[in-house]
C-alpha cells in the first residue's frame, strides 16, 4: 500500500527521505510527513528525535536503539539535513523505510497532477 498525500484533489506519493532533508516536503510548505516516518521507526523499536531546521520544517536528527545512536553524528563529512540519508542510514533502517513507504515510479507534484488530468 502506498502512502499518499492529497494535493490539488489528486494523490501524490511522498519520499521518506524528505524526513531527513532541511528542504524536504517542499521546504515544509507541502504535506510534511516527518512525524509519520518517525512514528514508523518508533514502532520498530527506535527512539526518534525531531528538530526544526528553520521556521517551518522539521527533520529527524537522532535515531537511537538501546541507548545507542545509530546515526553517525560524529562524522564531520556528513551534513545532516543536506546529505542524502541513504548515504549514512544503516541498511536495516533503509530497507524498513523502503518497505513501509514505497516510492517507486513517483512523479513530481506537477507531473502527477497533469497526468491525473490526462494533460501533457
The first five atom37 places (N, CA, C, CB, O) and aatype in JSON, in Angstrom:
{
  "aatype": [20, 20, 20, 20, 20, 20, 20, 20, 20, 20, 20, 20, 20, 20, 20, 20, 20, 20, 20, 20, 20, 20, 20, 20, 20, 20, 20, 20, 20, 20, 20, 20, 20, 20, 20, 20, 20, 20, 20, 20, 20, 20, 20, 20, 20, 20, 20, 20, 20, 20, 20, 20, 20, 20, 20, 20, 20, 20, 20, 20, 20, 20, 20, 20, 20, 20, 20, 20, 20, 20, 20, 20, 20, 20, 20, 20, 20, 20, 20, 20, 20, 20, 20, 20, 20, 20, 20, 20, 20, 20, 20, 20, 20, 20, 20, 20, 20, 20, 20, 20, 20, 20, 20, 20, 20, 20, 20, 20, 20, 20, 20, 20, 20, 20, 20, 20, 20, 20, 20, 20],
  "atom_mask": [
    [1, 1, 1, 1, 1],
    [1, 1, 1, 1, 1],
    [1, 1, 1, 1, 1],
    [1, 1, 1, 1, 1],
    [1, 1, 1, 1, 1],
    [1, 1, 1, 1, 1],
    [1, 1, 1, 1, 1],
    [1, 1, 1, 1, 1],
    [1, 1, 1, 1, 1],
    [1, 1, 1, 1, 1],
    [1, 1, 1, 1, 1],
    [1, 1, 1, 1, 1],
    [1, 1, 1, 1, 1],
    [1, 1, 1, 1, 1],
    [1, 1, 1, 1, 1],
    [1, 1, 1, 1, 1],
    [1, 1, 1, 1, 1],
    [1, 1, 1, 1, 1],
    [1, 1, 1, 1, 1],
    [1, 1, 1, 1, 1],
    [1, 1, 1, 1, 1],
    [1, 1, 1, 1, 1],
    [1, 1, 1, 1, 1],
    [1, 1, 1, 1, 1],
    [1, 1, 1, 1, 1],
    [1, 1, 1, 1, 1],
    [1, 1, 1, 1, 1],
    [1, 1, 1, 1, 1],
    [1, 1, 1, 1, 1],
    [1, 1, 1, 1, 1],
    [1, 1, 1, 1, 1],
    [1, 1, 1, 1, 1],
    [1, 1, 1, 1, 1],
    [1, 1, 1, 1, 1],
    [1, 1, 1, 1, 1],
    [1, 1, 1, 1, 1],
    [1, 1, 1, 1, 1],
    [1, 1, 1, 1, 1],
    [1, 1, 1, 1, 1],
    [1, 1, 1, 1, 1],
    [1, 1, 1, 1, 1],
    [1, 1, 1, 1, 1],
    [1, 1, 1, 1, 1],
    [1, 1, 1, 1, 1],
    [1, 1, 1, 1, 1],
    [1, 1, 1, 1, 1],
    [1, 1, 1, 1, 1],
    [1, 1, 1, 1, 1],
    [1, 1, 1, 1, 1],
    [1, 1, 1, 1, 1],
    [1, 1, 1, 1, 1],
    [1, 1, 1, 1, 1],
    [1, 1, 1, 1, 1],
    [1, 1, 1, 1, 1],
    [1, 1, 1, 1, 1],
    [1, 1, 1, 1, 1],
    [1, 1, 1, 1, 1],
    [1, 1, 1, 1, 1],
    [1, 1, 1, 1, 1],
    [1, 1, 1, 1, 1],
    [1, 1, 1, 1, 1],
    [1, 1, 1, 1, 1],
    [1, 1, 1, 1, 1],
    [1, 1, 1, 1, 1],
    [1, 1, 1, 1, 1],
    [1, 1, 1, 1, 1],
    [1, 1, 1, 1, 1],
    [1, 1, 1, 1, 1],
    [1, 1, 1, 1, 1],
    [1, 1, 1, 1, 1],
    [1, 1, 1, 1, 1],
    [1, 1, 1, 1, 1],
    [1, 1, 1, 1, 1],
    [1, 1, 1, 1, 1],
    [1, 1, 1, 1, 1],
    [1, 1, 1, 1, 1],
    [1, 1, 1, 1, 1],
    [1, 1, 1, 1, 1],
    [1, 1, 1, 1, 1],
    [1, 1, 1, 1, 1],
    [1, 1, 1, 1, 1],
    [1, 1, 1, 1, 1],
    [1, 1, 1, 1, 1],
    [1, 1, 1, 1, 1],
    [1, 1, 1, 1, 1],
    [1, 1, 1, 1, 1],
    [1, 1, 1, 1, 1],
    [1, 1, 1, 1, 1],
    [1, 1, 1, 1, 1],
    [1, 1, 1, 1, 1],
    [1, 1, 1, 1, 1],
    [1, 1, 1, 1, 1],
    [1, 1, 1, 1, 1],
    [1, 1, 1, 1, 1],
    [1, 1, 1, 1, 1],
    [1, 1, 1, 1, 1],
    [1, 1, 1, 1, 1],
    [1, 1, 1, 1, 1],
    [1, 1, 1, 1, 1],
    [1, 1, 1, 1, 1],
    [1, 1, 1, 1, 1],
    [1, 1, 1, 1, 1],
    [1, 1, 1, 1, 1],
    [1, 1, 1, 1, 1],
    [1, 1, 1, 1, 1],
    [1, 1, 1, 1, 1],
    [1, 1, 1, 1, 1],
    [1, 1, 1, 1, 1],
    [1, 1, 1, 1, 1],
    [1, 1, 1, 1, 1],
    [1, 1, 1, 1, 1],
    [1, 1, 1, 1, 1],
    [1, 1, 1, 1, 1],
    [1, 1, 1, 1, 1],
    [1, 1, 1, 1, 1],
    [1, 1, 1, 1, 1],
    [1, 1, 1, 1, 1],
    [1, 1, 1, 1, 1],
    [1, 1, 1, 1, 1],
    [1, 1, 1, 1, 1]
  ],
  "atom_positions": [
    [[0.84, -1.18, 0.0], [0.0, 0.0, 0.0], [0.89, 1.24, 0.0], [-0.96, 0.0, 1.22], [1.78, 1.37, 0.84]],
    [[0.65, 2.12, -0.92], [1.44, 3.35, -0.98], [0.9, 4.36, 0.02], [1.42, 3.94, -2.4], [-0.3, 4.43, 0.27]],
    [[1.8, 5.13, 0.57], [1.41, 6.24, 1.43], [1.3, 7.45, 0.53], [2.43, 6.47, 2.61], [2.26, 7.82, -0.14]],
    [[0.15, 8.06, 0.53], [-0.13, 9.13, -0.42], [-0.52, 10.41, 0.28], [-1.21, 8.71, -1.37], [-1.04, 10.4, 1.4]],
    [[-0.27, 11.5, -0.38], [-0.65, 12.82, 0.1], [-1.65, 13.39, -0.88], [0.59, 13.75, 0.25], [-1.46, 13.31, -2.09]],
    [[-2.73, 13.98, -0.38], [-3.7, 14.62, -1.26], [-3.18, 16.01, -1.62], [-5.1, 14.7, -0.58], [-2.87, 16.81, -0.74]],
    [[-3.09, 16.28, -2.9], [-2.63, 17.57, -3.38], [-3.41, 17.92, -4.64], [-1.09, 17.56, -3.66], [-3.49, 17.11, -5.56]],
    [[-3.97, 19.1, -4.69], [-4.76, 19.54, -5.84], [-5.82, 18.51, -6.22], [-3.85, 19.82, -7.05], [-6.05, 18.25, -7.4]],
    [[-6.47, 17.92, -5.22], [-7.5, 16.91, -5.43], [-7.0, 15.66, -6.16], [-8.63, 17.5, -6.2], [-7.79, 14.94, -6.76]],
    [[-5.72, 15.4, -6.11], [-5.17, 14.16, -6.61], [-4.21, 13.63, -5.55], [-4.45, 14.35, -7.99], [-3.99, 14.28, -4.53]],
    [[-3.65, 12.47, -5.78], [-2.78, 11.87, -4.78], [-1.34, 11.89, -5.24], [-3.21, 10.44, -4.49], [-1.04, 11.65, -6.41]],
    [[-0.44, 12.19, -4.32], [0.99, 12.27, -4.62], [1.75, 11.41, -3.63], [1.49, 13.74, -4.58], [1.64, 11.63, -2.42]],
    [[2.53, 10.42, -4.1], [3.37, 9.65, -3.17], [4.42, 10.57, -2.55], [4.04, 8.45, -3.89], [4.84, 11.55, -3.16]],
    [[4.85, 10.23, -1.35], [5.93, 11.02, -0.75], [7.15, 10.13, -0.53], [5.48, 11.66, 0.58], [7.04, 8.91, -0.38]],
    [[8.28, 10.77, -0.5], [9.55, 10.09, -0.31], [9.96, 10.22, 1.15], [10.65, 10.67, -1.26], [10.09, 11.33, 1.66]],
    [[10.16, 9.1, 1.83], [10.53, 9.14, 3.25], [11.85, 9.88, 3.46], [10.64, 7.71, 3.81], [12.09, 10.4, 4.55]],
    [[12.7, 9.94, 2.45], [13.98, 10.64, 2.58], [13.79, 12.11, 2.93], [14.78, 10.51, 1.29], [14.65, 12.72, 3.56]],
    [[12.66, 12.69, 2.51], [12.38, 14.1, 2.82], [12.34, 14.36, 4.32], [11.07, 14.53, 2.19], [12.53, 15.5, 4.75]],
    [[12.08, 13.34, 5.12], [12.03, 13.5, 6.57], [13.42, 13.79, 7.16], [11.45, 12.24, 7.22], [13.54, 14.12, 8.34]],
    [[14.46, 13.67, 6.34], [15.83, 13.92, 6.79], [16.45, 15.14, 6.11], [16.69, 12.7, 6.51], [17.6, 15.48, 6.4]],
    [[15.71, 15.81, 5.23], [16.22, 16.96, 4.48], [15.73, 18.28, 5.05], [15.82, 16.86, 3.03], [14.55, 18.41, 5.4]],
    [[16.62, 19.23, 5.14], [16.23, 20.57, 5.59], [15.16, 21.16, 4.69], [17.45, 21.48, 5.63], [14.27, 21.86, 5.17]],
    [[15.24, 20.9, 3.4], [14.29, 21.46, 2.45], [13.27, 20.42, 1.98], [15.03, 22.04, 1.26], [12.64, 20.6, 0.94]],
    [[13.12, 19.34, 2.74], [12.19, 18.28, 2.35], [10.74, 18.71, 2.42], [12.39, 17.09, 3.22], [10.4, 19.73, 3.03]],
    [[9.9, 17.92, 1.79], [8.46, 18.18, 1.73], [8.19, 19.62, 1.29], [7.81, 17.91, 3.11], [7.48, 20.38, 1.94]],
    [[8.78, 19.95, 0.14], [8.62, 21.3, -0.43], [9.01, 22.37, 0.56], [7.16, 21.52, -0.88], [8.32, 23.38, 0.73]],
    [[10.14, 22.15, 1.22], [10.67, 23.09, 2.21], [9.69, 23.36, 3.34], [11.05, 24.4, 1.54], [9.63, 24.46, 3.89]],
    [[8.91, 22.34, 3.67], [7.95, 22.49, 4.76], [6.64, 23.12, 4.34], [8.54, 23.29, 5.84], [5.73, 23.26, 5.15]],
    [[6.54, 23.5, 3.06], [5.3, 24.1, 2.58], [4.31, 23.06, 2.09], [5.59, 25.09, 1.47], [3.13, 23.36, 1.9]],
    [[4.79, 21.84, 1.88], [3.91, 20.77, 1.44], [3.36, 20.02, 2.63], [4.65, 19.81, 0.5], [3.43, 20.5, 3.77]],
    [[2.81, 18.85, 2.37], [2.36, 17.99, 3.46], [3.59, 17.35, 4.08], [1.34, 16.9, 2.95], [4.25, 16.53, 3.44]],
    [[3.9, 17.71, 5.29], [5.11, 17.24, 5.96], [4.81, 15.9, 6.66], [5.63, 18.3, 7.0], [3.9, 15.81, 7.48]],
    [[5.58, 14.89, 6.3], [5.37, 13.54, 6.84], [6.51, 13.09, 7.75], [5.21, 12.54, 5.69], [6.68, 11.9, 7.99]],
    [[7.29, 14.03, 8.25], [8.39, 13.69, 9.14], [7.89, 12.9, 10.34], [9.11, 14.95, 9.6], [8.52, 11.93, 10.75]],
    [[6.77, 13.3, 10.91], [6.25, 12.62, 12.09], [5.72, 11.23, 11.75], [5.16, 13.45, 12.75], [5.74, 10.34, 12.6]],
    [[5.23, 11.03, 10.52], [4.8, 9.7, 10.09], [5.99, 8.74, 10.0], [4.08, 9.77, 8.73], [5.92, 7.6, 10.44]],
    [[7.09, 9.24, 9.44], [8.3, 8.42, 9.33], [8.84, 8.13, 10.72], [9.36, 9.14, 8.46], [9.24, 7.0, 11.0]],
    [[8.86, 9.13, 11.58], [9.35, 8.93, 12.96], [8.47, 7.93, 13.71], [9.38, 10.27, 13.72], [8.98, 7.09, 14.44]],
    [[7.16, 8.02, 13.53], [6.24, 7.09, 14.21], [6.49, 5.66, 13.76], [4.77, 7.48, 13.94], [6.45, 4.73, 14.56]],
    [[6.76, 5.48, 12.48], [7.05, 4.14, 11.99], [8.34, 3.6, 12.6], [7.14, 4.14, 10.46], [8.39, 2.44, 13.03]],
    [[9.36, 4.42, 12.65], [10.62, 3.98, 13.26], [10.43, 3.66, 14.74], [11.7, 5.05, 13.09], [11.04, 2.73, 15.26]],
    [[9.6, 4.43, 15.41], [9.32, 4.18, 16.82], [8.66, 2.81, 16.99], [8.41, 5.29, 17.41], [8.98, 2.08, 17.93]],
    [[7.74, 2.47, 16.1], [7.09, 1.15, 16.15], [8.09, 0.02, 15.93], [5.98, 1.06, 15.1], [7.87, -1.11, 16.37]],
    [[9.19, 0.33, 15.26], [10.23, -0.67, 15.01], [11.24, -0.77, 16.15], [10.97, -0.35, 13.72], [12.21, -1.52, 16.06]],
    [[11.01, -0.01, 17.23], [11.86, -0.11, 18.4], [12.94, 0.96, 18.53], [12.5, -1.42, 18.41], [13.82, 0.85, 19.38]],
    [[12.87, 1.97, 17.71], [13.84, 3.07, 17.78], [13.26, 4.24, 18.56], [14.25, 3.52, 16.36], [12.05, 4.44, 18.6]],
    [[14.14, 5.0, 19.18], [13.76, 6.28, 19.77], [14.19, 7.34, 18.77], [14.43, 6.52, 21.2], [15.35, 7.39, 18.35]],
    [[13.25, 8.19, 18.39], [13.48, 9.15, 17.32], [13.29, 10.56, 17.85], [12.55, 8.89, 16.12], [12.32, 10.85, 18.56]],
    [[14.21, 11.44, 17.5], [14.08, 12.86, 17.86], [13.95, 13.66, 16.57], [15.3, 13.35, 18.71], [14.6, 13.38, 15.57]],
    [[13.1, 14.66, 16.64], [12.85, 15.54, 15.51], [13.24, 16.95, 15.91], [11.36, 15.48, 15.05], [12.94, 17.4, 17.01]],
    [[13.92, 17.64, 15.02], [14.3, 19.03, 15.27], [13.82, 19.92, 14.15], [15.81, 19.15, 15.44], [13.52, 19.45, 13.05]],
    [[13.77, 21.19, 14.42], [13.37, 22.17, 13.42], [14.62, 22.65, 12.67], [12.63, 23.38, 14.08], [15.7, 22.76, 13.25]],
    [[14.46, 22.92, 11.38], [15.56, 23.41, 10.55], [15.2, 24.76, 9.95], [15.92, 22.41, 9.44], [15.36, 24.98, 8.75]],
    [[14.73, 25.62, 10.75], [14.25, 26.91, 10.28], [12.9, 27.17, 10.92], [14.15, 26.96, 8.72], [12.59, 26.63, 11.98]],
    [[12.12, 27.98, 10.27], [10.86, 28.37, 10.91], [9.7, 27.43, 10.62], [10.48, 29.73, 10.47], [8.68, 27.5, 11.31]],
    [[9.83, 26.55, 9.61], [8.65, 25.77, 9.28], [8.91, 24.34, 8.85], [7.92, 26.44, 8.22], [7.98, 23.67, 8.41]],
    [[10.11, 23.83, 8.95], [10.35, 22.46, 8.53], [11.0, 21.67, 9.66], [11.23, 22.42, 7.27], [11.8, 22.2, 10.43]],
    [[10.64, 20.41, 9.72], [11.18, 19.52, 10.75], [11.9, 18.36, 10.09], [10.06, 19.01, 11.69], [11.52, 17.9, 9.01]],
    [[12.95, 17.88, 10.75], [13.72, 16.74, 10.25], [14.04, 15.78, 11.39], [15.02, 17.22, 9.55], [14.1, 16.18, 12.56]],
    [[14.23, 14.54, 11.04], [14.7, 13.55, 12.01], [16.2, 13.79, 12.19], [14.39, 12.07, 11.54], [16.96, 13.74, 11.23]],
    [[16.61, 14.05, 13.44], [18.02, 14.34, 13.66], [18.69, 13.4, 14.67], [18.17, 15.76, 14.14], [19.86, 13.58, 15.01]],
    [[17.95, 12.4, 15.15], [18.53, 11.41, 16.04], [17.68, 10.15, 16.01], [18.66, 11.96, 17.49], [16.45, 10.21, 16.09]],
    [[18.34, 9.02, 15.89], [17.67, 7.72, 15.98], [18.53, 6.86, 16.89], [17.48, 7.03, 14.54], [19.69, 6.58, 16.58]],
    [[17.97, 6.46, 18.02], [18.72, 5.62, 18.94], [17.99, 4.29, 19.13], [18.91, 6.32, 20.29], [16.78, 4.19, 18.97]],
    [[18.77, 3.27, 19.46], [18.22, 1.96, 19.79], [19.04, 1.4, 20.94], [18.23, 0.99, 18.55], [20.27, 1.32, 20.87]],
    [[18.34, 1.01, 21.99], [19.0, 0.51, 23.2], [20.01, 1.51, 23.74], [19.69, -0.83, 22.91], [21.08, 1.13, 24.23]],
    [[19.68, 2.79, 23.65], [20.53, 3.84, 24.18], [21.71, 4.23, 23.31], [21.03, 3.43, 25.48], [22.49, 5.11, 23.68]],
    [[21.85, 3.61, 22.14], [22.97, 3.92, 21.26], [22.48, 4.62, 20.0], [23.73, 2.64, 20.88], [21.52, 4.19, 19.36]],
    [[23.15, 5.72, 19.68], [22.82, 6.47, 18.47], [23.19, 5.65, 17.24], [23.54, 7.84, 18.44], [24.31, 5.14, 17.15]],
    [[22.25, 5.51, 16.3], [22.56, 4.75, 15.08], [22.99, 5.67, 13.93], [21.34, 3.93, 14.66], [23.5, 5.19, 12.92]],
    [[22.79, 6.97, 14.08], [23.29, 7.91, 13.07], [24.74, 8.24, 13.4], [22.41, 9.21, 13.03], [25.09, 8.43, 14.56]],
    [[25.58, 8.32, 12.39], [26.99, 8.66, 12.64], [27.15, 10.17, 12.86], [27.88, 8.21, 11.46], [27.71, 10.87, 12.03]],
    [[26.64, 10.65, 14.0], [26.61, 12.1, 14.25], [27.98, 12.73, 14.39], [25.82, 12.37, 15.48], [28.12, 13.93, 14.19]],
    [[28.99, 11.94, 14.72], [30.34, 12.49, 14.89], [31.14, 12.53, 13.6], [31.09, 11.69, 15.91], [32.3, 12.93, 13.61]],
    [[30.54, 12.12, 12.5], [31.25, 12.11, 11.23], [31.23, 13.52, 10.63], [30.62, 11.08, 10.25], [30.16, 14.01, 10.25]],
    [[32.38, 14.17, 10.54], [32.43, 15.56, 10.05], [32.14, 15.69, 8.55], [33.78, 16.15, 10.34], [31.96, 16.8, 8.05]],
    [[32.09, 14.56, 7.84], [31.86, 14.61, 6.4], [30.38, 14.51, 6.04], [32.62, 13.51, 5.73], [30.03, 14.6, 4.86]],
    [[29.53, 14.31, 7.02], [28.09, 14.23, 6.77], [27.43, 15.51, 7.24], [27.46, 12.99, 7.48], [27.56, 15.9, 8.4]],
    [[26.74, 16.16, 6.34], [25.99, 17.38, 6.67], [24.52, 17.0, 6.79], [26.21, 18.51, 5.58], [23.81, 16.93, 5.79]],
    [[24.08, 16.75, 8.01], [22.7, 16.34, 8.23], [21.75, 17.44, 7.77], [22.46, 16.0, 9.71], [21.97, 18.62, 8.02]],
    [[20.71, 17.01, 7.11], [19.76, 17.94, 6.55], [20.06, 18.25, 5.09], [19.74, 19.21, 7.35], [19.2, 18.75, 4.37]],
    [[21.29, 17.96, 4.67], [21.69, 18.21, 3.28], [22.12, 16.93, 2.57], [22.84, 19.23, 3.25], [21.88, 16.76, 1.38]],
    [[22.75, 16.04, 3.3], [23.25, 14.78, 2.75], [22.08, 13.8, 2.55], [24.32, 14.16, 3.68], [21.16, 13.76, 3.36]],
    [[22.14, 13.03, 1.47], [21.08, 12.04, 1.21], [21.13, 10.99, 2.32], [21.26, 11.38, -0.21], [22.2, 10.44, 2.6]],
    [[20.0, 10.7, 2.96], [20.01, 9.76, 4.08], [20.44, 8.34, 3.71], [18.65, 9.7, 4.69], [20.88, 7.59, 4.57]],
    [[20.32, 7.98, 2.45], [20.78, 6.64, 2.03], [22.31, 6.54, 2.13], [20.32, 6.34, 0.59], [22.85, 5.43, 2.09]],
    [[22.99, 7.67, 2.24], [24.45, 7.66, 2.37], [24.92, 7.41, 3.8], [25.02, 8.97, 1.88], [26.1, 7.11, 4.01]],
    [[24.03, 7.53, 4.78], [24.5, 7.37, 6.16], [23.6, 6.51, 7.04], [24.66, 8.7, 6.78], [24.04, 6.06, 8.1]],
    [[22.36, 6.28, 6.65], [21.49, 5.44, 7.48], [21.92, 3.97, 7.38], [20.01, 5.59, 7.05], [22.38, 3.53, 6.32]],
    [[21.77, 3.22, 8.45], [22.06, 1.78, 8.38], [21.14, 1.09, 7.36], [21.9, 1.13, 9.78], [19.98, 1.47, 7.21]],
    [[21.67, 0.09, 6.68], [20.91, -0.62, 5.66], [19.6, -1.18, 6.19], [21.74, -1.75, 5.09], [18.6, -1.2, 5.47]],
    [[19.58, -1.61, 7.43], [18.36, -2.16, 8.02], [17.25, -1.1, 8.07], [18.64, -2.7, 9.45], [16.09, -1.41, 7.77]],
    [[17.59, 0.11, 8.43], [16.6, 1.19, 8.5], [16.14, 1.58, 7.11], [17.18, 2.42, 9.24], [14.95, 1.81, 6.88]],
    [[17.07, 1.66, 6.16], [16.71, 1.98, 4.78], [15.73, 0.96, 4.24], [17.96, 2.05, 3.89], [14.71, 1.32, 3.65]],
    [[16.03, -0.32, 4.43], [15.15, -1.38, 3.94], [13.77, -1.29, 4.57], [15.76, -2.75, 4.2], [12.76, -1.47, 3.89]],
    [[13.72, -1.04, 5.87], [12.43, -0.94, 6.56], [11.62, 0.25, 6.05], [12.65, -0.83, 8.07], [10.41, 0.14, 5.84]],
    [[12.27, 1.38, 5.87], [11.55, 2.57, 5.38], [11.13, 2.4, 3.92], [12.42, 3.82, 5.53], [10.05, 2.85, 3.55]],
    [[11.96, 1.77, 3.11], [11.56, 1.49, 1.73], [10.33, 0.59, 1.68], [12.72, 0.84, 0.97], [9.44, 0.79, 0.85]],
    [[10.29, -0.37, 2.55], [9.16, -1.3, 2.61], [7.9, -0.58, 3.09], [9.48, -2.49, 3.52], [6.82, -0.78, 2.54]],
    [[8.04, 0.24, 4.11], [6.89, 0.92, 4.71], [6.37, 2.06, 3.85], [7.25, 1.43, 6.07], [5.16, 2.33, 3.82]],
    [[7.28, 2.75, 3.15], [6.91, 3.93, 2.36], [7.46, 3.8, 0.94], [7.44, 5.24, 3.04], [8.39, 4.52, 0.57]],
    [[6.91, 2.89, 0.15], [7.44, 2.7, -1.21], [7.24, 3.95, -2.05], [6.76, 1.49, -1.89], [6.23, 4.65, -1.92]],
    [[8.2, 4.23, -2.9], [8.17, 5.46, -3.67], [8.6, 5.22, -5.12], [9.08, 6.51, -3.03], [8.99, 6.17, -5.81]],
    [[8.53, 3.99, -5.59], [8.98, 3.7, -6.94], [8.08, 4.37, -7.97], [9.03, 2.18, -7.18], [6.86, 4.46, -7.79]],
    [[8.69, 4.82, -9.02], [7.99, 5.45, -10.14], [7.18, 6.68, -9.74], [7.08, 4.45, -10.78], [6.21, 7.01, -10.41]],
    [[7.56, 7.34, -8.7], [6.84, 8.54, -8.28], [7.19, 9.7, -9.2], [7.15, 8.91, -6.82], [8.31, 9.8, -9.69]],
    [[6.23, 10.55, -9.41], [6.42, 11.73, -10.23], [6.46, 12.96, -9.35], [5.3, 11.85, -11.29], [6.01, 12.92, -8.2]],
    [[6.99, 14.04, -9.87], [6.93, 15.29, -9.11], [5.48, 15.71, -9.0], [7.79, 16.41, -9.79], [4.63, 15.2, -9.73]],
    [[5.19, 16.62, -8.12], [3.81, 17.07, -7.9], [3.12, 17.54, -9.16], [3.78, 18.17, -6.9], [1.98, 17.14, -9.43]],
    [[3.78, 18.39, -9.95], [3.16, 18.9, -11.17], [2.96, 17.81, -12.21], [3.98, 20.02, -11.74], [1.91, 17.75, -12.84]],
    [[3.98, 16.95, -12.39], [3.84, 15.86, -13.36], [2.68, 14.96, -12.98], [5.14, 15.05, -13.45], [1.9, 14.54, -13.85]],
    [[2.56, 14.65, -11.69], [1.49, 13.76, -11.24], [0.13, 14.42, -11.44], [1.7, 13.38, -9.77], [-0.82, 13.78, -11.89]],
    [[0.05, 15.68, -11.1], [-1.21, 16.4, -11.23], [-1.69, 16.41, -12.68], [-1.06, 17.85, -10.72], [-2.86, 16.12, -12.95]],
    [[-0.79, 16.73, -13.62], [-1.19, 16.78, -15.01], [-1.47, 15.4, -15.57], [-0.13, 17.47, -15.83], [-2.33, 15.24, -16.44]],
    [[-0.76, 14.38, -15.09], [-1.01, 13.03, -15.54], [-2.42, 12.61, -15.11], [0.04, 12.07, -14.97], [-3.11, 11.92, -15.87]],
    [[-2.85, 13.02, -13.92], [-4.2, 12.7, -13.45], [-5.26, 13.35, -14.33], [-4.37, 13.15, -11.99], [-6.36, 12.81, -14.5]],
    [[-4.93, 14.51, -14.9], [-5.87, 15.22, -15.75], [-5.75, 14.81, -17.2], [-5.66, 16.7, -15.61], [-6.45, 15.34, -18.06]],
    [[-4.84, 13.84, -17.5], [-4.56, 13.42, -18.86], [-4.07, 14.56, -19.72], [-5.78, 12.8, -19.48], [-4.43, 14.67, -20.89]],
    [[-3.25, 15.42, -19.13], [-2.67, 16.55, -19.85], [-1.22, 16.24, -20.16], [-2.8, 17.87, -19.04], [-0.6, 15.42, -19.49]],
    [[-0.69, 16.89, -21.14], [0.74, 16.77, -21.44], [1.45, 18.04, -21.1], [0.97, 16.43, -22.91], [2.67, 18.14, -21.28]]
  ]
}
